Amino acid sequence: MVLDIVATDNKCISPNGLRVLEKRYLRRNGDNQLTETPEYLFRRVAKSIASAEQIYDSNIDLNAVEEEFFRVMANLEFLPNSPALLNAGSNCEQLSSCFVLPVPDSLEEIFNCLKTATAICKNGGGLGFNFSNIRPKGSPVNSRVGVAGGAAALINIFAQATDYIRQGGIRCGCNSVTLSIDHPDIFEFINLKKDPTVLNNFQNSISVTDNFMAHLKRGENYALRNPSTGEMAKSINSSDIFNLIVSQAWSSGDPGLVFLDQINRYNPVPDLGYLDTITGCGEQALLPFESSMLGSINLAKMISTDRTGPKIDYAKIRNLVPVAIRFLDNAIDINYFASSEIDLATKLTRKIGLGVMGFADMLIMLGIPYNSAAAVEAAKSIMKCINEVAHDTSHKLAKSRGTFPAWPLSIYKQREFIMRNASCTTIAPTGTLSIIAGVSSGIEPIFAPTFIRNILDGEKLLEINPYFEETTRKYGVYGKDLLEQLILGTKLSDIPNIPVDLQKIFVTAHQISPEWHVEIQSAFQQFTDNAVSKTVNFPNTATKEDISKVFIMAFERGLKGITVYRDQSRALQPLCSSELGLDLIRKRWAEEMESYS
């Protein structure tokens, strides 16, 4: 049966959200005709995830559980990661979004790893790799001198393979590759993205330790070591290598930094292994072969209004979190895994990651500028609530379903506190999920009140922030001229007759100082089990010294990682302001005027 997406769609989804669903998620028949609406998609996912309840209670009312899962998704209050939307209820239910595969220094094992990676990639999973165990370029192989290709060459092979297989058949891979700061190939790795056409499906990060940062602070030399032998390969000036990282990050946004010692201070199962690999956009550190289910609460839906005005609805958050945690835990039990090692490692710790999206929109609704102490306090308060309820829910699930099998090796055993999941919270970037929900991405500030979004196959969507439109209409300043100036990159503060309080509330990513970006990330990180995915956005005029300061600040503030991006440092950005948007604005305005006539 072919369905009319417009006629049968859930009314709270925006036109751009519908477009993304249509292009990426809704099912089609052999003639490429839609056979599913958003309502059917959410029903399919809810039914599949609810089915796991029977494992633990044969008398459970599955319809009631399904209805609860359906309601929170259909109301756009909570959405699971993309693979769950794509694959739940299919013949290949790979539901997790994050996977870590070890990359041993053995040709046979390397290509076994690549085989598993492609299987994960084709079903929509994102991958994390650490190439720090690969012998350096020019090392001997089987007594043949100087033949090893090194880490950088191998990364290119992985990138080409995963780029060839579009994730889930609908998008390029969201993958992460890490190399240790003391690897002899580190210079080549740092410069991998000097060519802007390569590694577009990989986020490159360098793992650094407290020891390296101490050497950097003192301006001392630092040893590069051959991972095969442990011997020192070279002594380098720590400032020289740090400055090279800063320079390349300024030029392309890569590499970012991962602070391994900070990550492992919060390792929930330290006796099981050392965390040295991150996934996707850096939000999740996992052990070899682990995977994780992620999901996000839409904070824009967590607002209530009384006589005093809008406020954060903590009661609604406390009611929603248990539903989301149960959803994510259920998904582990019906998940398809590409290998027995992934199945075993995932179920050993049952890691999940509940996060948020729409934080910037929530602040706008509350009248709080993103770059303010009030925003930092809101971030702490919200995430503290989510994290506490998530842990309490996991504790209650452990009572009825049992602890994760590795619990005796965990920090919770030391506290005599049972848990169903080794970790419960993560802040993911929510790229396409936030478009479906019609809100700002993750915990990022708004990019602009109106901008162009580049999506799959080069299609360009005009985005006008709905809260900006509503507010400027109320103030009587909304109009085509205003939108045209904004789409060309004019700052709201440079446009006449815009009230100062609007300029403060609708502050954009490039107007916010780097320090405030880090403060917000730090606020969320304090109450998040795993890591926080966030990009510190810089204007095009930012200097390398600005990048350097943020890297140091991130380390000093106890972040687990840091990513930066200077505007227009890449030829193609997912979000942009340009003259290309003028035609879209004029078309939108003409349609609006026609609707009034």
N, C-alpha and C positions, 0 to 999 in steps of 0.2 A: 504494500500500500504506500503510495506517495502522499506525503503530508504537506500542508501549507504552513510553513514556519510562522508566518505573521498571524494567521488566523487562530492558531492553537497555542501561541506562545504565552509563557508567564509574563504578565504585564510589567513587572518591576525590573526587567532586564532592559538596558539601554539599547538603542539601535547599533552602537558599536559592539556592545557585548553580544548581541544576536549575530552580528557579522562574524565575529571570532568563533562563536559556537558553530556557526554554519560551515565555516571554512576548516575548522580543526577538530571538532569534537562530535558533532551529530552524525549519526550513521547514514549511509547511502546504499543504494542498491547497485547492481551491475551496470546500470545506465547512468550512474552518478547522480541519481535523484534522491533527495532527502527522504528518509523513511523514519525520521525521529524528530521530535520537538524537544525543547529544553525540559519541559515537564516530563516527557517520556524518559529523557536522559537521567534526570534526578530520581525518577521512580526505579529505573533499571539499577542504578548504583545503590539506592537504599535497600532494595530487595536483596541484592547480592550480599551486601555487608551484613544485613540483619540475619542472613542464613547461618552465620557463624554461631549465633546464640544457641543453636541446637546442640552444639558440642558440649555445652556446660549445663543445659537445662532442657530436657526433652519436653517439658510441659510449658515452656515459654510461649507467650502470645507473640508470634513472629509478626503478625500484622501490626500490632501496636508498636513494636520496635521499628519496623519498617516505616511506619507513619511518622514516628519521631525523627528518624534520620532524614526522611523526605522533606519534612516541614522545615528543618533548619537549612537545608540546601536550597529549596524552592524559595524561601524568604531571603536568600543570600546572606544569612547570618553566619554560616560556616560553609567552607568549601574544602574538600580534600585535594591533595596534589593531582596534577594533570593525568598521570597514568591511571589513577582510580576512575576518573571521569571517562577516560578512553576505553579502559579494558574491563571494568567491572561488569559482570554478566555476560562476558564473552567466553570463547573456548580457550583463551589464554589470559587468565586473570593476573597479569603482572601488575600489581597495584602500587608498589613502592616507587618513590622518585629518586632516592639516593642509594648508591651502591659504591663500595670500595673493593677494588681488586688489587691484590699484591702483585708487584712486578719483580720477580726474582731475576738474578743474573745468570740465566740459563736460556739458551735459544729455544729449546723445546718448551720450557715453561712460559716463556714470553709469548709464544704464539698460541699456547693453550689459553693464556690470559686474554689475548686479543680475540680468540674465538668466542669466549664467554662474553666479552665486552660487546661484540657485535650482536649477540643474541639478546642482551639486555637493551641495547640501544634501539633495536628495531621494534621493541615493544614499549618504547617511551621512557626508559630509565636514564637517569643522569649518572655519570661515573666519576669516581675520584681515583687518581693514580699517584703514587709516589715513586719517582725514578731514582731515588738516592742510593739504592743498592746496586745500580748498574755501574759496571767498571768504566773508568774514564776513557775518553776518546784516545786511541792509539795504544791502549793496553794490549798485552799479548793474549791470544786465544789459542789454547791447546799447543803451547810452545811456539806458535807463529807470532812473531813480533810485530807490533804496530798495526793490528788489523781491526781492533774493536772500534765500532762506529761511535760509541759514546751515547750519553743520555739524550742529547739534543736530536740526534738523527733518529733515535728510536721514538721520541715523542712525535716527530713528523709522521712516522709510519702509523702510529695510533690515531693521530688527528685525521689523516687521509681516510683511514678505514671507517672511523665513526662519522666523518662528514659524508661519506658515500651512502651510509645507511641513515636516512633521516629518521629522527626519533618517532616511533609509532607511525611512521609513514607520513607524518604531518609537520615535523619541525626538525631543525638541526639540533645536534646534541648540546646539552648543557653540561659540560665536563670540566673537571679541574685537574691540573697536574702540578705537583709540588716537587721541588728539588731543595736539598739541604744547602744552607749557606756555605758549608765547608766542603762541598763536592768540587773536585778539580774542573768539572765542566761548567761551573757556575757562570763564568763570563759569557760563554756561548749561549747558555740558557737565558740570561738576562736580555740578550740581544735578539732572541728568537722572533720577536714581533716588530723588529725594525721594518720588515716588509709587511705593510698593512693588509696584504691579500692572503696571508697564511695564518693558520691556527685560529680562524675566526670562531670555531666551535669549542675552543679551549680557553679557560681562564688560568693564567700562569701565576703561581705563588711561590715565594721563597720561604722556607721554614727557617726561622732564626731562634736562637736560644738566649737565655739570660746571659750566658757566658759571652756570646758574641756582642750583645748590647753593652756589656761591661767593658769589653775591649774597645768598642766604638767610643764610649764616653771618655775613655782615657787616651784615645788616639793611638792605640797599640796595634801591632801586627797580629794577624790571625792565621792559624794554620789550615790549609786545605788538605784533606786526607783521602787517600784512596780507599773506597769502601771495601774493596776486595782484600786488602792487606792490612788496613788500619794505619799504614805508614804515612808520614807527612809527605805530601807531594810538592808543596810550595808554601812559603810564608808570604802573606800579602798584607798591605796596610788596610785595616778595617774601614777607615774613612774612604779610601779609594773605591772599594767595592760598594759601600753604602751610597756614595755619590753616583756611581754608575746605575744603581737600582733606581735612585731618585730621578735621574735624567731620563731613563727609559719610561718610567711611569709618567713623567711629565709629557713625554712624546706620544704615548699610546694608551695609557691607563693600566698597562701591565709592565712588570709584575706587581702583585700585591704582596703583603707580608702576613705570615702565619706565625704566631708566638707559641711555640710548642710547649714550653714549660708552663705557661699559663693554662693552656688546654689541659695538660695532664694533672695540674693541681685539682682539677674538677672532674677527673676521670672517675666515673661511677664504679668501674670494675678494674681497679689498677692491677690486681693480681692476675687478671686475664690477659693483659698485654698493654703495650705502650701505644698511645694514639699519635700517629704521625702523618695521617692522610685526611684531607678534607674533601668534601663532595660539592658538586654543582657550583654555586656562587659563594662557597665558603661557610655555609650555615651549619654544617654537620661534620664533626670528626668521628670517624668510625674505625673499628678494628678490621683486619683483613677479612673479606667476604661478608661483612655485615651489610645490611640494608636497613632503611628506615622509612616508615610511613609519615608523611607530613600533612598538615592541614592548618587552615588559618581562620581565625574569627574576624569578622568584618566589624571593626570598631565604629564605623559610621552608623551601624544599626544598634549600637549599645548606648544610645542617648535617649533620655526621657526629658520631658518638659513639664514644669509646674509653674506656679505663680511667680516664682523668682527667675524663671528662664530655663534654658537647657542645662542639663548636668549629666555626668557619667552614671549610667544605670548599672550599678554594681550587682544588684539583685539579678538582673537579666544575665550578666556575665556569669555569676555563680550558678545559675540554672543551665546555661549553655555549655560550660566547660565539661561537666560530666558526660553529656551526650557526645561531645566531640572526642573525648578520651576513649570512651567505650567504642565509638566508631573506629578509631585508629587501631585500637587493640584487636577488635574483631577482624580487621583487614589482614592482620598478620596470619591468622589461621586459615584464610581462604586464598592467600597469596600464592601465585605461581613463581617459582624461583628457577633460574636458568641452570643451576647446578646444585648438587647435594651439599656442597660446602657452604653455599649461600643460605640454603634452607637451615642448616645446622647452626651457623653463626648468628643468623637473624633471630631464631627462636631461642637461642641461648641467653640473649639479653633483652629481647623484645623492645628495642628502643623505638620510641615514637617522638614526634616533634610537633606540638601544637604551638602555633604562633599567631600573628595578627596581620591585618592589612587595613588600610583606610585610616591610619593614625593621623595623617595630616588633615584629612577631611573632618575627623572628630574635633581636632583643635580649632578648625575654622568654625564649626558649628558652635563651639564653646566660646568663640571670640578670643582665643589664646594664640598669640604669635608663636610660630615654631621655634624661633630663636629667643627663647625667654626661660627664666627660671621656673615659671608656671608650667611650661611644656615639659621640662625635665621632671618636675614633681608628678605631673600627670602620667608620664611614662613609667616612673617607678611604681606608682600606686596601682596602675592598671596591670602591669606585668607581675607585680607581687601577688595580686589577687588571683590572676590566672594560674601562676605557678603553684600557689598554695592549694587551690582547689584541684588542680591537675594531680598533684601528689596525693592529696586526700582520696581522690577517685581511684588512683592506681593502687593505693593501700586497700581500699574496700574491694576492688576487683581481686586483689591477691587473696583476700579472705575467702572469696567464693570460687575463684578459678585456680589459685595457686600462684606462687611467686615465679619470677623468671628463673630458669634453671641455674643460672650463674649467681644467684643471690648470695649463696654462702661465701663467694669471693668478693662481694661488693662492700661499699662503704655503708650500706644500709644494714648489713649483718652486724657491723661494729656498733651500730646504734640500736640494734634489736628492733628494727622497724621494717616490716615486710612490705614489698612493692611488687606490683605486677610487671612494671617496666623499669629498666635500668635508667632511662631518661625519659622525660615527658614533654619538655618544651624546647622549641627552636624558632628563631625568627628567619623565615625564608623570604626571598625577594618577591614572590607572588606575581610574576610578570603577567601571564595571561589570565590568571585567576582574578586579578584586580580589575582587568578589563571586563570580564564577565560580571563581576560584582558592581562595576561602575564606580570604583573608588581609587584613591591613591595607592601606589604600590608599597607593600610592606610597611616599614616605618619611615619611608622617604618623604621629604617635603614635596609639594607639588612642583612639577617641572616649570610650568607656566600656567596662567589662567586659561589660555588657549594655545594649542600647539598641534603639530602634525605627528601622527603615530605611523611609523613604517611597520607593516606586518608582512606575513608570509606572501611570497610571490610578488613583492613590490607594491602591493596595494597600500594606499595612503588614506588614513582616516583622520578627519577633523575632530579634535577633542576640545570641548568647551566645558570647563569645570562647572558642574551643575550648581554648586553652592555660590560660585562667583556670579553666575548668571542670575540666580535668585536674588543675591544681595545687591548687585549693581542695578537690577531692575527696581528694587525697593528704593534705592537712593536716586533713581532717575537718571543714571549715567550710562546705562547699557545701550548699545547701538552698534551699527555696522562699522562706523568710523573707529570706535574703540577696539573692536575685534581686529580690524585690519592693522591698526598700529601694533597691537600685541603680537599678532602672528608674524610680524616683521622683526620682532625682537625688542620692541620698545618697552622699557620698564614702566610699570604702573605708576611709579613715583615721578616719572618724567612726563606724564600726561596731565594736562591742566584739568582742574575741577574734580579730581579724584580725592575724596576725603582721606585724611591722614590715617584714621583708624582702619580703613580698608587697605591702605598700603601696607600697614603692619601685619594684618591678619593674612593677606594673600601674598606674603613674602615667598619668593621662589628659591629653588635649589641653589642658583648661582649668586643670589643676593645674601645668602646665609653664610656667615663666616665659618671657616673650617672648624674652629673651636666649638661652635654650637653643634655642628654635625657630630663631632666626637662626643660631646656631652650627651646628646640624645642616645647615641649608640651605647655609651657607657651605662646610661640609666636603665636601658632595657637589659643589658648584659648582666647586671647585678642580680636579676631575678629570672634568668634563663639558663636551663640546664646545659644546653649545647651552645652553639655560637649564634651570633647575630649577623645576618647578611645586610650590609649597608654600604653605600658608596658615598664617599666625600666628594661632592661635586664642586669643581672649581670653574670660574669664568676663564675664558680663553687667555685673559691677560695675566693669569697666575704665574708666579715664578717657580723655579726649581726649589728655591729656599722655602717657599710656602708648602711644597710637597714634603720636604724634609722635616719641617716643624710638625706636620700632622703625623708622620710616621713615628716620630719620637714621642709625641703626645699620646698616641694610641697605646704605645708600649707602657708608658708611665701610668696611664689610666686603667691598666689591667685588661685591655681588650684582648680577645683571642685571635683577632686578625684585623686587617685594615685594607681597604681597596679605595683607590682614588680615580677620578676621571676629570680631565680638563676639557672643557667644551670645545668641540670641533677638532680634537686631536686625532679623530678617526674620520675617514671619508664618509662612512655611513653610520648614522646613529639611529637607534630605535625611536628616539624622540627628538624633534627639532622645531625651530621656528624659521620660516622661510617664505619667499614670495610664492612658492607653490601652493601655500594655503589660501592666498587671496581668492582664487577662483572657487575654492571650496566654501569659503565664508560667504562670498557673493551668491553662490548657489543656495546655501542654507538660508540666507536672508531673504532671497527671492521667494523661496518656498514658504517662509514664515509670513511674508507680506501677502502672498496668495491665499494662505489659510485664513487671513483676516478679512479678505474681500468677499 
